[in-house]
Amino acid sequence: MKTEALARASVRALTPYQSARRLGGKGDVWLNANEYPCAVEFTLTQQTLNRYPECQPTALIERYAAYAGVKPGQVVVSRGADEGIELFIRAFCEPGQDAVLYCPPTYGMYSVSAETTGVECRTAPTLSDWQLDLAAIEQRLDGVKVVFVCSPNNPTGQLINPDALRALLVMTRDRAIVVIDEAYIEFCPQATLAGWLNDYPHLAILRTLSKAFALAGLRCGFTLANEEVINLLLKVIAPYPLSTPVADIAAQALSPAGIEAMRARVAETIENRRLLVDGLKAINDVEQVFTSETNYVLARFVDSGRLFKSLWDRGIILRDQSKQTSLSGCLRITVGTRAECLRVLDALRDQEGQ
């Protein structure tokens, strides 16, 4: 017997999430993972590496709660928001019995996390404008325990209509947990649903330090929810989800100075996004540039496959989204430095008419 045959059938059949690093490439302009383009320096202050860390470091929880405008008892910290996704599936879904629902095109880890735990995945594809199809969601809700919605949505970049989100929360009350993925909320902070938690006991929100806080390599994410939900997640989380250095650096990033620096990075990114969007709109091979409230831009190209490979060969690594539902011909471009944005635009102009 081959060792592989011992694995669960669902794992043998699983197509793993194709992260930017798994897809590889050899470049010097990395615009495929929605990272901040420059490193931010930190110095470790905690030297107690001989001891296990707290499961939920008090200082970090208190700082994030203050930043997010919630109570400390409404926060869980985890190894990135990706672990937060898994916690909801493990806490609320019985394998082989319950289901999760998500609305493509959207982030791919909702399905991968469900499939690895033997939980059914259901989809309610979005409407032509990538807004929620509430009627389709309602038709598919029986047996669904967790609904994932990304807003701003990755990879499309737009916010989900708040009226639709309220309708979804009304529809799912006493039926399912609604998890709003706010990984990119720092680029449009006025749109957060954190202020809705008191009105909807089944609402939860995912956050991360990977994007605007420029700490993708730290792997630190947060879940905001009411205490009843938080206590359930704490039952299934690992005993020591964050290492001491991660908690140390994350707490520094959430200091008043750290938050001020993050907001300066956001302002810089938005300015560079404007430059990138304006430049893309002037290129003949670009059919459409979509509105973005994030640190990336989605655009539809006349020949996306050729352009993607051409830039790849020149060391400019973008993310091809053309195989996702309703995203034919679309490439996603992370907003890099001003110089990186100009290099992308120059490379695309060089390809015009070829």
Contacts in CASP RR format, 6 or more apart in sequence:
PFRMAT RR
TARGET T0000
AUTHOR 0000-0000-0000
METHOD contacts of the structure
MODEL  1
MKTEALARASVRALTPYQSARRLGGKGDVWLNANEYPCAVEFTLTQQTLN
RYPECQPTALIERYAAYAGVKPGQVVVSRGADEGIELFIRAFCEPGQDAV
LYCPPTYGMYSVSAETTGVECRTAPTLSDWQLDLAAIEQRLDGVKVVFVC
SPNNPTGQLINPDALRALLVMTRDRAIVVIDEAYIEFCPQATLAGWLNDY
PHLAILRTLSKAFALAGLRCGFTLANEEVINLLLKVIAPYPLSTPVADIA
AQALSPAGIEAMRARVAETIENRRLLVDGLKAINDVEQVFTSETNYVLAR
FVDSGRLFKSLWDRGIILRDQSKQTSLSGCLRITVGTRAECLRVLDALRD
QEGQ
4 12 0 8 1.000
8 118 0 8 1.000
10 115 0 8 1.000
10 116 0 8 1.000
10 118 0 8 1.000
11 116 0 8 1.000
14 112 0 8 1.000
14 115 0 8 1.000
14 116 0 8 1.000
16 22 0 8 1.000
16 112 0 8 1.000
17 108 0 8 1.000
17 109 0 8 1.000
17 112 0 8 1.000
19 33 0 8 1.000
20 30 0 8 1.000
20 32 0 8 1.000
20 33 0 8 1.000
20 317 0 8 1.000
20 319 0 8 1.000
21 33 0 8 1.000
23 32 0 8 1.000
24 317 0 8 1.000
25 312 0 8 1.000
25 317 0 8 1.000
26 315 0 8 1.000
27 315 0 8 1.000
27 316 0 8 1.000
27 317 0 8 1.000
28 315 0 8 1.000
29 315 0 8 1.000
29 316 0 8 1.000
29 317 0 8 1.000
29 340 0 8 1.000
29 343 0 8 1.000
29 344 0 8 1.000
30 37 0 8 1.000
30 317 0 8 1.000
30 334 0 8 1.000
31 296 0 8 1.000
31 316 0 8 1.000
31 317 0 8 1.000
31 318 0 8 1.000
31 319 0 8 1.000
31 333 0 8 1.000
31 334 0 8 1.000
31 335 0 8 1.000
31 336 0 8 1.000
31 340 0 8 1.000
31 344 0 8 1.000
32 317 0 8 1.000
32 318 0 8 1.000
32 319 0 8 1.000
32 332 0 8 1.000
32 334 0 8 1.000
33 216 0 8 1.000
33 319 0 8 1.000
33 334 0 8 1.000
34 154 0 8 1.000
34 184 0 8 1.000
34 211 0 8 1.000
34 294 0 8 1.000
34 295 0 8 1.000
34 296 0 8 1.000
34 334 0 8 1.000
35 210 0 8 1.000
35 211 0 8 1.000
35 214 0 8 1.000
35 216 0 8 1.000
35 334 0 8 1.000
36 211 0 8 1.000
36 212 0 8 1.000
36 213 0 8 1.000
36 214 0 8 1.000
36 216 0 8 1.000
36 265 0 8 1.000
36 269 0 8 1.000
36 295 0 8 1.000
37 334 0 8 1.000
37 336 0 8 1.000
37 337 0 8 1.000
37 340 0 8 1.000
38 214 0 8 1.000
38 337 0 8 1.000
39 214 0 8 1.000
40 214 0 8 1.000
40 215 0 8 1.000
40 253 0 8 1.000
40 261 0 8 1.000
42 249 0 8 1.000
42 252 0 8 1.000
42 253 0 8 1.000
44 245 0 8 1.000
44 248 0 8 1.000
44 249 0 8 1.000
45 248 0 8 1.000
45 252 0 8 1.000
46 244 0 8 1.000
46 245 0 8 1.000
46 247 0 8 1.000
46 248 0 8 1.000
48 244 0 8 1.000
49 244 0 8 1.000
49 245 0 8 1.000
51 244 0 8 1.000
52 239 0 8 1.000
52 240 0 8 1.000
53 240 0 8 1.000
53 242 0 8 1.000
53 243 0 8 1.000
53 244 0 8 1.000
53 247 0 8 1.000
54 247 0 8 1.000
55 234 0 8 1.000
55 237 0 8 1.000
55 239 0 8 1.000
55 240 0 8 1.000
55 241 0 8 1.000
56 76 0 8 1.000
56 77 0 8 1.000
56 234 0 8 1.000
57 77 0 8 1.000
57 242 0 8 1.000
57 247 0 8 1.000
57 251 0 8 1.000
59 247 0 8 1.000
59 251 0 8 1.000
60 77 0 8 1.000
60 242 0 8 1.000
60 247 0 8 1.000
60 250 0 8 1.000
60 251 0 8 1.000
60 254 0 8 1.000
61 72 0 8 1.000
61 73 0 8 1.000
61 75 0 8 1.000
61 77 0 8 1.000
62 72 0 8 1.000
63 251 0 8 1.000
63 254 0 8 1.000
63 255 0 8 1.000
64 75 0 8 1.000
64 77 0 8 1.000
64 207 0 8 1.000
64 222 0 8 1.000
64 254 0 8 1.000
65 71 0 8 1.000
65 72 0 8 1.000
65 73 0 8 1.000
65 74 0 8 1.000
65 75 0 8 1.000
67 254 0 8 1.000
67 259 0 8 1.000
68 75 0 8 1.000
68 192 0 8 1.000
68 194 0 8 1.000
68 207 0 8 1.000
68 222 0 8 1.000
68 224 0 8 1.000
69 194 0 8 1.000
69 195 0 8 1.000
70 194 0 8 1.000
70 195 0 8 1.000
70 197 0 8 1.000
70 224 0 8 1.000
71 227 0 8 1.000
73 227 0 8 1.000
73 230 0 8 1.000
74 197 0 8 1.000
74 224 0 8 1.000
74 225 0 8 1.000
74 226 0 8 1.000
74 227 0 8 1.000
74 230 0 8 1.000
75 222 0 8 1.000
75 223 0 8 1.000
75 224 0 8 1.000
75 230 0 8 1.000
76 84 0 8 1.000
76 87 0 8 1.000
76 222 0 8 1.000
76 223 0 8 1.000
76 225 0 8 1.000
76 230 0 8 1.000
76 233 0 8 1.000
76 234 0 8 1.000
76 237 0 8 1.000
77 220 0 8 1.000
77 221 0 8 1.000
77 222 0 8 1.000
77 241 0 8 1.000
77 242 0 8 1.000
77 247 0 8 1.000
77 250 0 8 1.000
78 84 0 8 1.000
78 87 0 8 1.000
78 220 0 8 1.000
78 221 0 8 1.000
78 222 0 8 1.000
78 223 0 8 1.000
78 237 0 8 1.000
78 241 0 8 1.000
78 242 0 8 1.000
79 219 0 8 1.000
79 220 0 8 1.000
79 221 0 8 1.000
79 238 0 8 1.000
79 241 0 8 1.000
79 242 0 8 1.000
80 208 0 8 1.000
80 209 0 8 1.000
80 210 0 8 1.000
80 219 0 8 1.000
80 220 0 8 1.000
80 221 0 8 1.000
81 181 0 8 1.000
81 183 0 8 1.000
81 206 0 8 1.000
81 207 0 8 1.000
81 208 0 8 1.000
81 210 0 8 1.000
81 221 0 8 1.000
81 222 0 8 1.000
81 223 0 8 1.000
82 109 0 8 1.000
82 113 0 8 1.000
83 221 0 8 1.000
83 237 0 8 1.000
83 241 0 8 1.000
84 206 0 8 1.000
84 221 0 8 1.000
84 223 0 8 1.000
84 233 0 8 1.000
85 109 0 8 1.000
85 110 0 8 1.000
85 113 0 8 1.000
85 148 0 8 1.000
85 179 0 8 1.000
85 181 0 8 1.000
85 206 0 8 1.000
86 113 0 8 1.000
86 117 0 8 1.000
87 223 0 8 1.000
87 233 0 8 1.000
87 236 0 8 1.000
87 237 0 8 1.000
88 146 0 8 1.000
88 177 0 8 1.000
88 179 0 8 1.000
88 204 0 8 1.000
88 233 0 8 1.000
89 100 0 8 1.000
89 113 0 8 1.000
89 114 0 8 1.000
89 117 0 8 1.000
89 119 0 8 1.000
89 146 0 8 1.000
90 117 0 8 1.000
90 236 0 8 1.000
91 232 0 8 1.000
91 233 0 8 1.000
91 235 0 8 1.000
91 236 0 8 1.000
92 98 0 8 1.000
92 145 0 8 1.000
92 146 0 8 1.000
92 177 0 8 1.000
92 232 0 8 1.000
93 99 0 8 1.000
93 100 0 8 1.000
93 114 0 8 1.000
93 117 0 8 1.000
93 119 0 8 1.000
93 145 0 8 1.000
93 146 0 8 1.000
94 119 0 8 1.000
95 117 0 8 1.000
95 118 0 8 1.000
95 119 0 8 1.000
96 118 0 8 1.000
96 119 0 8 1.000
96 120 0 8 1.000
98 119 0 8 1.000
98 120 0 8 1.000
98 143 0 8 1.000
98 144 0 8 1.000
98 145 0 8 1.000
99 114 0 8 1.000
99 119 0 8 1.000
99 120 0 8 1.000
99 121 0 8 1.000
99 122 0 8 1.000
99 143 0 8 1.000
99 144 0 8 1.000
99 145 0 8 1.000
100 110 0 8 1.000
100 114 0 8 1.000
100 119 0 8 1.000
100 120 0 8 1.000
100 121 0 8 1.000
100 122 0 8 1.000
100 144 0 8 1.000
100 145 0 8 1.000
100 146 0 8 1.000
100 147 0 8 1.000
100 148 0 8 1.000
101 121 0 8 1.000
101 122 0 8 1.000
101 123 0 8 1.000
101 124 0 8 1.000
101 137 0 8 1.000
101 140 0 8 1.000
101 141 0 8 1.000
101 144 0 8 1.000
101 146 0 8 1.000
101 147 0 8 1.000
101 148 0 8 1.000
101 176 0 8 1.000
102 110 0 8 1.000
102 111 0 8 1.000
102 121 0 8 1.000
102 122 0 8 1.000
102 123 0 8 1.000
102 124 0 8 1.000
102 147 0 8 1.000
102 148 0 8 1.000
102 149 0 8 1.000
103 123 0 8 1.000
103 124 0 8 1.000
103 125 0 8 1.000
103 126 0 8 1.000
103 132 0 8 1.000
103 133 0 8 1.000
103 137 0 8 1.000
103 148 0 8 1.000
103 149 0 8 1.000
104 123 0 8 1.000
104 125 0 8 1.000
104 126 0 8 1.000
104 324 0 8 1.000
104 325 0 8 1.000
105 125 0 8 1.000
105 126 0 8 1.000
105 130 0 8 1.000
105 153 0 8 1.000
105 155 0 8 1.000
105 156 0 8 1.000
105 321 0 8 1.000
105 324 0 8 1.000
105 325 0 8 1.000
105 326 0 8 1.000
105 327 0 8 1.000
106 126 0 8 1.000
106 148 0 8 1.000
106 149 0 8 1.000
106 150 0 8 1.000
106 153 0 8 1.000
106 154 0 8 1.000
106 155 0 8 1.000
106 156 0 8 1.000
107 148 0 8 1.000
107 150 0 8 1.000
107 153 0 8 1.000
107 154 0 8 1.000
107 155 0 8 1.000
107 181 0 8 1.000
107 183 0 8 1.000
110 121 0 8 1.000
110 148 0 8 1.000
111 121 0 8 1.000
114 120 0 8 1.000
114 121 0 8 1.000
115 121 0 8 1.000
122 140 0 8 1.000
122 144 0 8 1.000
123 140 0 8 1.000
124 132 0 8 1.000
124 133 0 8 1.000
124 136 0 8 1.000
124 137 0 8 1.000
124 139 0 8 1.000
124 140 0 8 1.000
125 133 0 8 1.000
125 136 0 8 1.000
125 325 0 8 1.000
125 326 0 8 1.000
126 132 0 8 1.000
126 133 0 8 1.000
126 326 0 8 1.000
127 133 0 8 1.000
128 326 0 8 1.000
130 153 0 8 1.000
130 156 0 8 1.000
130 158 0 8 1.000
130 326 0 8 1.000
131 160 0 8 1.000
131 161 0 8 1.000
131 164 0 8 1.000
132 149 0 8 1.000
132 160 0 8 1.000
132 161 0 8 1.000
132 164 0 8 1.000
132 165 0 8 1.000
132 168 0 8 1.000
134 164 0 8 1.000
134 167 0 8 1.000
134 168 0 8 1.000
134 171 0 8 1.000
137 147 0 8 1.000
137 168 0 8 1.000
137 171 0 8 1.000
138 171 0 8 1.000
141 171 0 8 1.000
141 172 0 8 1.000
141 175 0 8 1.000
141 176 0 8 1.000
144 175 0 8 1.000
144 176 0 8 1.000
145 176 0 8 1.000
145 177 0 8 1.000
146 176 0 8 1.000
146 177 0 8 1.000
146 179 0 8 1.000
147 168 0 8 1.000
147 172 0 8 1.000
147 176 0 8 1.000
147 177 0 8 1.000
147 178 0 8 1.000
147 179 0 8 1.000
148 179 0 8 1.000
148 181 0 8 1.000
149 160 0 8 1.000
149 165 0 8 1.000
149 168 0 8 1.000
149 178 0 8 1.000
149 179 0 8 1.000
149 180 0 8 1.000
149 181 0 8 1.000
150 160 0 8 1.000
150 180 0 8 1.000
150 181 0 8 1.000
150 183 0 8 1.000
151 159 0 8 1.000
151 160 0 8 1.000
151 165 0 8 1.000
151 180 0 8 1.000
151 181 0 8 1.000
151 182 0 8 1.000
151 191 0 8 1.000
151 193 0 8 1.000
152 158 0 8 1.000
152 159 0 8 1.000
152 160 0 8 1.000
152 184 0 8 1.000
152 185 0 8 1.000
152 187 0 8 1.000
152 188 0 8 1.000
152 191 0 8 1.000
152 292 0 8 1.000
152 293 0 8 1.000
152 294 0 8 1.000
153 159 0 8 1.000
153 160 0 8 1.000
154 181 0 8 1.000
154 183 0 8 1.000
154 184 0 8 1.000
154 294 0 8 1.000
154 296 0 8 1.000
155 296 0 8 1.000
155 298 0 8 1.000
155 319 0 8 1.000
155 321 0 8 1.000
155 324 0 8 1.000
155 327 0 8 1.000
155 330 0 8 1.000
155 332 0 8 1.000
156 290 0 8 1.000
156 298 0 8 1.000
156 327 0 8 1.000
157 184 0 8 1.000
157 290 0 8 1.000
157 291 0 8 1.000
157 292 0 8 1.000
157 293 0 8 1.000
157 294 0 8 1.000
157 296 0 8 1.000
157 298 0 8 1.000
158 290 0 8 1.000
158 291 0 8 1.000
158 292 0 8 1.000
158 293 0 8 1.000
159 188 0 8 1.000
159 191 0 8 1.000
159 293 0 8 1.000
162 191 0 8 1.000
162 193 0 8 1.000
165 180 0 8 1.000
165 193 0 8 1.000
168 178 0 8 1.000
169 178 0 8 1.000
169 196 0 8 1.000
169 200 0 8 1.000
169 202 0 8 1.000
169 203 0 8 1.000
172 178 0 8 1.000
172 202 0 8 1.000
173 200 0 8 1.000
173 202 0 8 1.000
174 202 0 8 1.000
176 202 0 8 1.000
177 202 0 8 1.000
177 203 0 8 1.000
177 204 0 8 1.000
177 229 0 8 1.000
178 200 0 8 1.000
178 202 0 8 1.000
178 203 0 8 1.000
178 204 0 8 1.000
179 204 0 8 1.000
179 205 0 8 1.000
179 206 0 8 1.000
180 193 0 8 1.000
180 203 0 8 1.000
180 204 0 8 1.000
180 205 0 8 1.000
180 206 0 8 1.000
181 205 0 8 1.000
181 206 0 8 1.000
182 192 0 8 1.000
182 193 0 8 1.000
182 205 0 8 1.000
182 206 0 8 1.000
182 207 0 8 1.000
183 206 0 8 1.000
183 207 0 8 1.000
183 208 0 8 1.000
183 210 0 8 1.000
183 211 0 8 1.000
184 211 0 8 1.000
184 212 0 8 1.000
184 293 0 8 1.000
184 294 0 8 1.000
184 295 0 8 1.000
185 191 0 8 1.000
185 192 0 8 1.000
185 207 0 8 1.000
186 211 0 8 1.000
186 212 0 8 1.000
186 213 0 8 1.000
186 262 0 8 1.000
186 263 0 8 1.000
186 266 0 8 1.000
187 211 0 8 1.000
187 212 0 8 1.000
187 266 0 8 1.000
187 269 0 8 1.000
187 270 0 8 1.000
187 293 0 8 1.000
187 294 0 8 1.000
187 295 0 8 1.000
188 293 0 8 1.000
188 294 0 8 1.000
191 293 0 8 1.000
192 205 0 8 1.000
193 203 0 8 1.000
193 205 0 8 1.000
194 205 0 8 1.000
194 224 0 8 1.000
196 203 0 8 1.000
197 203 0 8 1.000
197 205 0 8 1.000
197 224 0 8 1.000
197 225 0 8 1.000
197 226 0 8 1.000
198 226 0 8 1.000
201 226 0 8 1.000
201 228 0 8 1.000
201 229 0 8 1.000
202 229 0 8 1.000
203 225 0 8 1.000
203 226 0 8 1.000
204 223 0 8 1.000
204 224 0 8 1.000
204 225 0 8 1.000
204 229 0 8 1.000
205 223 0 8 1.000
205 224 0 8 1.000
205 225 0 8 1.000
206 221 0 8 1.000
206 222 0 8 1.000
206 223 0 8 1.000
207 221 0 8 1.000
207 222 0 8 1.000
207 223 0 8 1.000
207 224 0 8 1.000
208 220 0 8 1.000
208 221 0 8 1.000
208 222 0 8 1.000
209 215 0 8 1.000
209 218 0 8 1.000
209 220 0 8 1.000
209 221 0 8 1.000
209 250 0 8 1.000
209 253 0 8 1.000
210 216 0 8 1.000
210 217 0 8 1.000
210 218 0 8 1.000
210 219 0 8 1.000
210 220 0 8 1.000
210 221 0 8 1.000
211 294 0 8 1.000
211 295 0 8 1.000
212 262 0 8 1.000
212 265 0 8 1.000
212 266 0 8 1.000
212 269 0 8 1.000
212 295 0 8 1.000
213 253 0 8 1.000
213 262 0 8 1.000
214 262 0 8 1.000
214 265 0 8 1.000
215 249 0 8 1.000
215 250 0 8 1.000
215 253 0 8 1.000
218 246 0 8 1.000
218 249 0 8 1.000
218 250 0 8 1.000
219 246 0 8 1.000
220 242 0 8 1.000
220 246 0 8 1.000
220 250 0 8 1.000
223 230 0 8 1.000
223 233 0 8 1.000
225 233 0 8 1.000
242 250 0 8 1.000
252 258 0 8 1.000
253 259 0 8 1.000
253 262 0 8 1.000
269 295 0 8 1.000
269 335 0 8 1.000
269 336 0 8 1.000
272 335 0 8 1.000
272 336 0 8 1.000
272 337 0 8 1.000
272 338 0 8 1.000
272 341 0 8 1.000
273 292 0 8 1.000
273 295 0 8 1.000
273 297 0 8 1.000
273 335 0 8 1.000
275 338 0 8 1.000
275 341 0 8 1.000
275 342 0 8 1.000
276 297 0 8 1.000
276 333 0 8 1.000
276 335 0 8 1.000
276 341 0 8 1.000
276 344 0 8 1.000
276 345 0 8 1.000
277 289 0 8 1.000
277 292 0 8 1.000
277 297 0 8 1.000
279 345 0 8 1.000
280 286 0 8 1.000
280 289 0 8 1.000
280 297 0 8 1.000
280 299 0 8 1.000
280 333 0 8 1.000
280 345 0 8 1.000
280 348 0 8 1.000
281 289 0 8 1.000
283 345 0 8 1.000
283 348 0 8 1.000
283 349 0 8 1.000
283 352 0 8 1.000
284 302 0 8 1.000
284 352 0 8 1.000
284 353 0 8 1.000
285 301 0 8 1.000
285 302 0 8 1.000
285 303 0 8 1.000
285 307 0 8 1.000
285 348 0 8 1.000
285 351 0 8 1.000
285 352 0 8 1.000
285 353 0 8 1.000
286 299 0 8 1.000
286 300 0 8 1.000
286 301 0 8 1.000
286 302 0 8 1.000
286 348 0 8 1.000
287 299 0 8 1.000
287 300 0 8 1.000
287 301 0 8 1.000
287 302 0 8 1.000
288 299 0 8 1.000
288 300 0 8 1.000
289 297 0 8 1.000
289 298 0 8 1.000
289 299 0 8 1.000
290 297 0 8 1.000
290 298 0 8 1.000
290 299 0 8 1.000
290 300 0 8 1.000
292 298 0 8 1.000
295 334 0 8 1.000
295 335 0 8 1.000
296 332 0 8 1.000
296 333 0 8 1.000
296 334 0 8 1.000
296 335 0 8 1.000
297 332 0 8 1.000
297 333 0 8 1.000
297 335 0 8 1.000
298 321 0 8 1.000
298 327 0 8 1.000
298 330 0 8 1.000
298 331 0 8 1.000
298 332 0 8 1.000
298 333 0 8 1.000
299 330 0 8 1.000
299 331 0 8 1.000
299 333 0 8 1.000
300 328 0 8 1.000
300 329 0 8 1.000
300 330 0 8 1.000
301 307 0 8 1.000
301 329 0 8 1.000
301 330 0 8 1.000
301 331 0 8 1.000
304 320 0 8 1.000
304 322 0 8 1.000
304 329 0 8 1.000
304 330 0 8 1.000
304 331 0 8 1.000
305 320 0 8 1.000
305 322 0 8 1.000
305 329 0 8 1.000
306 351 0 8 1.000
306 354 0 8 1.000
307 331 0 8 1.000
307 348 0 8 1.000
307 351 0 8 1.000
308 318 0 8 1.000
308 320 0 8 1.000
308 331 0 8 1.000
310 347 0 8 1.000
310 351 0 8 1.000
311 317 0 8 1.000
311 318 0 8 1.000
311 344 0 8 1.000
311 347 0 8 1.000
311 348 0 8 1.000
312 318 0 8 1.000
314 347 0 8 1.000
316 343 0 8 1.000
316 344 0 8 1.000
316 347 0 8 1.000
318 331 0 8 1.000
318 332 0 8 1.000
318 333 0 8 1.000
318 344 0 8 1.000
319 331 0 8 1.000
319 332 0 8 1.000
319 333 0 8 1.000
319 334 0 8 1.000
320 331 0 8 1.000
320 332 0 8 1.000
321 327 0 8 1.000
321 329 0 8 1.000
321 330 0 8 1.000
321 331 0 8 1.000
321 332 0 8 1.000
322 328 0 8 1.000
322 329 0 8 1.000
322 330 0 8 1.000
322 331 0 8 1.000
324 330 0 8 1.000
333 344 0 8 1.000
335 341 0 8 1.000
END
